Amino acid sequence: MADQKKKLPRKALPPDARIETLAVREGLPATPWGENSEALFLTSSFVHPDAATAAARFANEEEAFVYSRFTNPTTMMFERRLAALEGTEAAIATASGMSAILLMIMGLLKAGDHVICSRSVFGATIVLFEREFGKFGVETTFVSQTDIAEWRAAVRPNTKLLFAETPSNPMTEVCDITQLAEIAHAAGALLAVDNCFCTPALQQPVKLGADLVIHSGTKYLDGQGRVLAGAICGSDKLINGTFMPVMRGAGMSLSPFNAWVVLKGLETLSIRMAAQSANALKLAQWLPEQPGVDQVYYPGLPSHPQHALAMKQQNGCGGAVVSFTVKAGQGADAADAQALRQAAFHVIDQTRLCSITANLGDTKTLITHPGSTSHGRLSEDQRLAAGITQGMIRISVGLEHIDDLTADLARGLHTLND
């Protein structure tokens, strides 16, 4: 019987342990050696006491570690810890955030199925849904991140999945997770939410009605830009019943070493998110006062269109990503895409402290031009539909002193018209 299957042990923790405690303690019990820091199991396979036990384990009649493509103690520690932080029954780790979305699509969808997706998601996500899975007969309708009526109107009899990331990249648009969950469930579909920007330290989508939570562990979960990682969090039925068989065959696996790195990153997640978000708020309040800045996008500002919703969903915090647009240089047409791009490049190139890279979630402040990097593979029409102009700059705010960050950005902003 399934409920009588031998299970791997769980770590003894108080049932009401809070997220900060779970981030440090959840995982697997220590080995007989009694290590305090979680062990790193660098092995491709595992030895069984006899042939009958091996057969039972390969048949999934006994929960055990078999082969690191789909079972590994270090990876399981990361999965258990992340699931605990998100408040889900289980999680499955993947090689990257994009491979987590790939695994989700492969597990849930088939030719003829329909997806509703925010048009404001990460550029690679749009390409994956529209181009790659479009080739296999999965159709995607892209809608406004914030217009609930558009989501509702896009529902079809064959709609199987609603997908959004909130806040969005790079516009920081916030969608109403509860309302999207209601639309999805009324249609017999699932709602998946990419929680990369907030992490469970600020937002737990399942508590708001989502069925699945997608993570790029490459970002804040690691927190120091060291490794690639991804994960899906959800019910045990979906994780182990739907996604694990795909993982076992397709092998978009997270390496044990990368799992260990992100596992250690989770220990400081809450304090990093609090500190980086506080820095981001100060930066977002400073930017509108600077010459050359046209508009600032940050959910923590009262001027943000979804500010009230963000404060409700995100534990009263705006997160650590700030985007803003610059004005075209003196004498240029305010709508001239090339002039806006040159102005944005000028501000970015004048920085000496910020790292020019399209990653985010690092303890170092990162700066990028979304129109030519993270969303560079989209057409200009697709970018503009998502609100991404050539004058937009995205900043993933780190842990440097805020005065040093503002001084670094002021160098370019104050010389735009020179």
Secondary structure as GFF3:
##gff-version 3
##sequence-region A 1 418
A	DSSP	three_ten_helix	2	4	.	.	.	ID=ss1
A	DSSP	alpha_helix	19	25	.	.	.	ID=ss2
A	DSSP	alpha_helix	51	58	.	.	.	ID=ss3
A	DSSP	alpha_helix	73	86	.	.	.	ID=ss4
A	DSSP	beta_strand	90	94	.	.	.	ID=ss5
A	DSSP	alpha_helix	97	108	.	.	.	ID=ss6
A	DSSP	beta_strand	114	118	.	.	.	ID=ss7
A	DSSP	alpha_helix	123	127	.	.	.	ID=ss8
A	DSSP	pi_helix	128	132	.	.	.	ID=ss9
A	DSSP	three_ten_helix	134	136	.	.	.	ID=ss10
A	DSSP	beta_strand	139	143	.	.	.	ID=ss11
A	DSSP	alpha_helix	148	154	.	.	.	ID=ss12
A	DSSP	beta_strand	159	165	.	.	.	ID=ss13
A	DSSP	alpha_helix	177	186	.	.	.	ID=ss14
A	DSSP	beta_strand	190	194	.	.	.	ID=ss15
A	DSSP	alpha_helix	199	202	.	.	.	ID=ss16
A	DSSP	three_ten_helix	205	208	.	.	.	ID=ss17
A	DSSP	beta_strand	212	216	.	.	.	ID=ss18
A	DSSP	beta_strand	230	234	.	.	.	ID=ss19
A	DSSP	alpha_helix	236	236	.	.	.	ID=ss20
A	DSSP	pi_helix	237	243	.	.	.	ID=ss21
A	DSSP	alpha_helix	244	250	.	.	.	ID=ss22
A	DSSP	alpha_helix	256	266	.	.	.	ID=ss23
A	DSSP	alpha_helix	269	286	.	.	.	ID=ss24
A	DSSP	three_ten_helix	287	289	.	.	.	ID=ss25
A	DSSP	beta_strand	293	297	.	.	.	ID=ss26
A	DSSP	alpha_helix	307	313	.	.	.	ID=ss27
A	DSSP	beta_strand	321	326	.	.	.	ID=ss28
A	DSSP	alpha_helix	337	349	.	.	.	ID=ss29
A	DSSP	beta_strand	355	356	.	.	.	ID=ss30
A	DSSP	beta_strand	366	368	.	.	.	ID=ss31
A	DSSP	three_ten_helix	370	372	.	.	.	ID=ss32
A	DSSP	alpha_helix	380	385	.	.	.	ID=ss33
A	DSSP	beta_strand	392	396	.	.	.	ID=ss34
A	DSSP	alpha_helix	402	413	.	.	.	ID=ss35
###
